[in-house]
Amino acid sequence: MKKTLIALAAVAVSSAAMAQVTMSGYINMQYNKASSTAASTLGMNDAGLTFTASEDLGNGLKATGVFNIDSLADRAANALNGDSSISLSGGFGTIASTRARSSHMASSGAVFGASIGKGFNDGVVFTRSETQTISYTSPELVPGLRVAVAESRVAATQSVKTNVIGATYTAGALSLGVQNKSLNDAAVAATGQEDSQTEGFVRYNAGVALIGVGYGSKQTATGEAVTSYGVSVPMGAFTVGFDAASRGDAEFMNYGVRYALSKRTVLHVSKGSFQTTATNDTDQTRIRLAHSF
């Protein structure tokens, strides 16, 4: 009996030491119409599944792995590997290796998240390519302040490299961030981009509304800087607001209302417009039922 109890205790200890794995995801269906001349669409639009595993390594160290599968109409018609990462964190901060769509701090000015299909991350105002990144994020140097450095490479062309250094700060209702991206010679030659770009955002939660503003310097010598802004106003189960951004003649404006049927099921009704030049404005309408788990 004593040996049996010792064996059972060993199994329990071994199980407790195993990584903790959680599964989350989302499923969306929608009615969508872009422009008065285009045909409307109705049906399942996108879905995603994320597995997150974490393990306490002892001595204040923690390992975390995230694997994501996406089926996104604006990203790919088939289910593909989405944003995934592995990281090691502790009192020293966090070191992470990530494969994800590239980030742009200026997009953080769009705080509402209107559910519209065109104009935001598909190259009209912002462009997000698949990148492989290794990064370090510090612990809080002073309350609310963290700095980060990273090296990011376009996944399809590893020679296109970007070095990033930045900082974020949060104090109560205020949050802000700024970062500089330096591109190597191969990146500049391949894309015609400026060799250095600056991005930043400011958000303020005034209680009755969340307000955001974002900025990004021009990407090419002949290009324009990008600005973004948004407002999100909660009213019980309803949230109303808008997001907008522009880069020269390319711009979008989205507005709408969200109704929370529950904590995990939300109905979005959004309208807006986008354009890539000054003469091709396109209206959009989307009604989306979104469920997360």
Backbone hydrogen bonds, N-H to C=O, Kabsch-Sander energy under -0.5 kcal/mol:
donor,donor_aa,acceptor,acceptor_aa,energy
5,L,1,M,-2.4
6,I,2,K,-2.2
7,A,3,K,-2.3
8,L,4,T,-2.4
9,A,5,L,-2.2
10,A,6,I,-2.1
11,V,7,A,-2.1
12,A,8,L,-2.2
13,V,9,A,-2.5
14,S,10,A,-2.5
15,S,11,V,-2.6
16,A,12,A,-2.2
17,A,13,V,-1.5
18,M,14,S,-0.6
18,M,15,S,-0.8
20,Q,54,S,-3.1
21,V,19,A,-0.5
22,T,52,T,-2.8
24,S,50,T,-2.5
26,Y,48,G,-1.9
27,I,291,H,-2.7
28,N,46,D,-2.4
29,M,289,L,-2.0
30,Q,43,G,-2.4
31,Y,287,I,-2.7
32,N,41,T,-2.6
33,K,285,T,-2.6
35,S,33,K,-0.6
35,S,283,D,-2.5
41,T,32,N,-2.7
43,G,30,Q,-1.9
45,N,28,N,-2.2
46,D,28,N,-0.8
47,A,71,S,-1.8
48,G,26,Y,-2.1
49,L,69,I,-2.4
50,T,24,S,-3.5
51,F,67,F,-3.0
52,T,22,T,-2.7
53,A,65,G,-2.9
54,S,20,Q,-2.4
55,E,63,A,-2.6
57,L,55,E,-0.7
57,L,61,L,-2.1
58,G,61,L,-0.8
61,L,58,G,-1.9
62,K,89,S,-2.2
63,A,55,E,-2.5
64,T,87,S,-2.3
65,G,53,A,-3.1
66,V,85,S,-3.3
67,F,51,F,-2.7
69,I,49,L,-2.8
70,D,80,L,-3.0
71,S,47,A,-2.4
75,R,72,L,-1.0
76,A,72,L,-3.3
80,L,70,D,-2.8
82,G,68,N,-2.9
84,S,99,R,-2.6
85,S,66,V,-2.2
86,I,97,S,-2.1
87,S,64,T,-2.8
88,L,95,I,-2.6
89,S,62,K,-2.7
90,G,93,G,-2.3
93,G,90,G,-1.6
94,T,137,T,-2.6
95,I,88,L,-2.7
96,A,135,S,-2.3
97,S,86,I,-2.7
98,T,133,T,-3.2
99,R,84,S,-2.9
100,A,98,T,-0.5
100,A,131,T,-2.0
102,S,129,S,-2.7
107,S,104,H,-1.7
108,S,105,M,-1.9
109,G,106,A,-1.6
110,A,107,S,-1.6
111,V,109,G,-1.3
116,I,114,A,-1.7
123,G,126,F,-2.8
126,F,120,F,-1.7
128,R,121,N,-0.7
129,S,127,T,-0.5
131,T,100,A,-3.0
132,Q,153,R,-3.2
133,T,98,T,-3.3
133,T,131,T,-0.5
134,I,151,E,-2.2
135,S,96,A,-2.7
136,Y,149,V,-2.8
137,T,94,T,-2.6
138,S,147,V,-2.9
141,L,145,L,-2.4
142,V,145,L,-0.6
145,L,142,V,-2.5
146,R,144,G,-0.5
146,R,168,T,-2.3
148,A,166,G,-2.6
149,V,136,Y,-2.2
150,A,164,V,-2.4
151,E,134,I,-2.3
152,S,162,T,-3.3
153,R,132,Q,-2.5
154,V,160,V,-1.8
155,A,130,E,-2.5
157,T,154,V,-0.7
160,V,157,T,-2.2
161,K,159,S,-1.0
162,T,152,S,-3.3
163,N,182,S,-2.9
164,V,150,A,-2.9
165,I,180,N,-1.8
166,G,148,A,-2.6
167,A,178,V,-2.5
168,T,146,R,-2.4
169,Y,176,L,-2.7
170,T,144,G,-1.4
171,A,174,L,-2.8
174,L,171,A,-2.0
175,S,203,R,-2.4
176,L,169,Y,-2.3
177,G,201,F,-2.0
178,V,167,A,-2.2
179,Q,199,E,-2.4
180,N,165,I,-2.7
181,K,197,Q,-3.1
182,S,163,N,-3.0
182,S,180,N,-0.5
183,L,181,K,-0.5
183,L,195,D,-1.8
184,N,161,K,-2.1
188,V,184,N,-2.1
189,A,185,D,-2.6
190,A,186,A,-2.2
191,T,187,A,-2.0
192,G,188,V,-2.2
194,E,219,Q,-3.8
197,Q,181,K,-2.5
199,E,179,Q,-2.6
200,G,215,Y,-2.4
201,F,177,G,-2.1
202,V,213,V,-2.5
203,R,175,S,-3.2
204,Y,211,I,-2.6
205,N,173,A,-2.2
206,A,204,Y,-0.9
206,A,209,A,-2.6
208,V,206,A,-1.5
210,L,232,S,-2.9
211,I,204,Y,-2.5
211,I,209,A,-0.5
212,G,230,G,-2.3
213,V,202,V,-2.3
214,G,228,S,-2.9
215,Y,200,G,-2.6
216,G,226,V,-2.4
217,S,198,T,-2.8
219,Q,224,E,-0.5
221,A,192,G,-0.6
223,G,220,T,-1.5
226,V,216,G,-3.0
227,T,246,S,-1.9
228,S,214,G,-2.1
229,Y,244,A,-2.4
230,G,212,G,-1.9
231,V,242,F,-2.0
232,S,210,L,-2.4
233,V,240,V,-3.5
235,M,238,F,-3.8
238,F,235,M,-1.7
239,T,258,R,-2.0
240,V,233,V,-2.3
241,G,256,G,-1.7
242,F,231,V,-1.9
243,D,254,N,-2.7
244,A,229,Y,-2.3
245,A,252,F,-2.0
246,S,227,T,-2.1
247,R,250,A,-3.4
248,G,225,A,-0.5
250,A,247,R,-1.7
251,E,275,Q,-2.1
252,F,245,A,-2.4
253,M,273,S,-2.3
254,N,243,D,-3.0
255,Y,271,K,-3.0
256,G,241,G,-2.1
257,V,269,V,-2.3
258,R,239,T,-2.7
259,Y,267,L,-2.5
260,A,237,A,-2.4
261,L,259,Y,-0.9
261,L,265,T,-1.6
262,S,265,T,-1.7
266,V,290,A,-2.7
267,L,259,Y,-2.7
268,H,266,V,-0.5
268,H,288,R,-3.3
269,V,257,V,-2.4
270,S,286,R,-3.0
271,K,255,Y,-3.0
272,G,284,Q,-1.7
273,S,253,M,-2.1
274,F,282,T,-1.8
275,Q,251,E,-2.3
280,N,277,T,-0.9
282,T,274,F,-2.4
284,Q,272,G,-2.6
285,T,33,K,-2.2
286,R,270,S,-2.7
287,I,31,Y,-2.6
288,R,268,H,-2.4
289,L,29,M,-2.7
290,A,266,V,-2.9
290,A,288,R,-0.6
291,H,27,I,-2.4
292,S,264,R,-2.6
293,F,25,G,-2.4
